[in-house]
Structure formats: structure tokens, C-alpha cells
Amino acid sequence: MSERTDVNDPNRPNELHEIRVMVVDDHPMWRDAVARDLAAAGFDVVATAGDGAEAVRRARAVTPDVLVLDLNLPGMPGVQVCKELVGANPALRVLVLSASGEHADVLEAVKSGATGYLLKSAGAQELIDAVRRTAAGDPVFTPGLAGLVLGEYRRLATDPLPATSDEPKAPQLTDRETEVLRLVAKGLSYKQIAERLVISHRTVQNHVQNTLGKLQLHNRVELVRYAIERGLDDA
């Protein structure tokens, strides 16, 4: 990591110690440095892993809130680790921390369930803030990548969905759930939604989780696609 400063800021939020983090990277020195920085910032670093299979095994055992995940892992690629863990536990937040800024890698990570994508050139404070925001459910991307992901959401929304027979009637969302969904589709973070609607961050999270459950969706990618398909982002 570069620009490693302010990790011991006494003004940092006290709740950081409640966020359980696991770091996965095949380079021991880098992995240990990231873990140390996060621990010094007040996060509870519950485990580390150096390959894909080990990451899946340990994450299932320690149940972190946030998985800081490299993509280039021996044995099992990071995107597969993400798919397996998020598929089994949709509440898990995954922040990819990768040296690759290739668009294909970013999009594949998001489609696999990652909440955010940060380049390894990020400084310590940027990483700390990214982990905190990821734990809160906000999408976090290195500048320049967020627009790419939103563009992909829109592209996916233009693709026809697979035909299904006897498709059940769409569940009814409350007015507030629809309002939150509309703002999610516009790319607003949970914090921004909370401020706009004058409600708490936790209430926004609860509305999103309720909406995911009602629509039988698994992550933010599917949720945004659902909203855009119905024109809610233009409302």
C-alpha cells in the first residue's frame, strides 16, 4: 500500500472494532501489511488466507463482515471465492483489492457479488474508509470505475430475461421500499439515501434487505438491474 498515514487517528469512529474483516492475498508481505493497517485502524481482523480454497474454508469458519479479496489467487480464482461465499451468505460484503484495473476484471468481480473494487495503489486511509463503507453496504470503487459499473447495470437491463412459464405475480413493495430502490438505481450510496430521505443508515439497509427478500434477489447488481428494467432510475 502507498501513503500509509493516519491509521492511528484518535478521531476515527469507535464502532470500527465491531467490523470483522478477513484479508485474502497470495503475497504474504502484502497480506500482512494490509491486515496490520486494518487492525491498527481498529477493525477486528479475524483471519487471513493465501489461496482460494483456504479463503473459502476460513471465511465459513470465522464469518467476517467484510472480505478484502485479491482476484489472482492460486487454486481458486478470487471471483469464484466471491461467488461461493456470497452465494452461501448474501450478508457478506466483499471488497476486491486488486492490482488489475482491467474493465473485464472489475465487471466480473461485481457480477460475482463484490460490493466494491479498489486498486492496490490506494493509500491506507482510502482502504480504511473503503472497508468501513463496504461494511455498511455502500458500493466502493476506485475513481473512474463506478461509472463503468453503472454502465454495465444499464447494459444488463437491456438484455432480455430468460422466459419462464407461469411466472408468479411480482411482490408488492411499500412506497418507502420503492423510493429507496429508485435511489439505489440512480447510484446513490446508502448514506446519501439516508440523508435525502431523512432516515437512518440502518433503516436504508433494512429496506434494501427487505426488498431483496421480496424480489428473491441476491445482491445489489440484481437489484439495480431490476430497478432499471422498470424505469425506476428515470423516475
Secondary structure as GFF3:
##gff-version 3
##sequence-region A 1 235
A	DSSP	three_ten_helix	14	18	.	.	.	ID=ss1
A	DSSP	beta_strand	20	24	.	.	.	ID=ss2
A	DSSP	alpha_helix	28	40	.	.	.	ID=ss3
A	DSSP	beta_strand	44	49	.	.	.	ID=ss4
A	DSSP	alpha_helix	52	62	.	.	.	ID=ss5
A	DSSP	beta_strand	66	69	.	.	.	ID=ss6
A	DSSP	alpha_helix	78	88	.	.	.	ID=ss7
A	DSSP	beta_strand	93	98	.	.	.	ID=ss8
A	DSSP	alpha_helix	103	111	.	.	.	ID=ss9
A	DSSP	beta_strand	116	119	.	.	.	ID=ss10
A	DSSP	alpha_helix	124	135	.	.	.	ID=ss11
A	DSSP	alpha_helix	146	158	.	.	.	ID=ss12
A	DSSP	alpha_helix	175	185	.	.	.	ID=ss13
A	DSSP	alpha_helix	190	197	.	.	.	ID=ss14
A	DSSP	alpha_helix	201	215	.	.	.	ID=ss15
A	DSSP	alpha_helix	220	229	.	.	.	ID=ss16
A	DSSP	three_ten_helix	232	234	.	.	.	ID=ss17
###
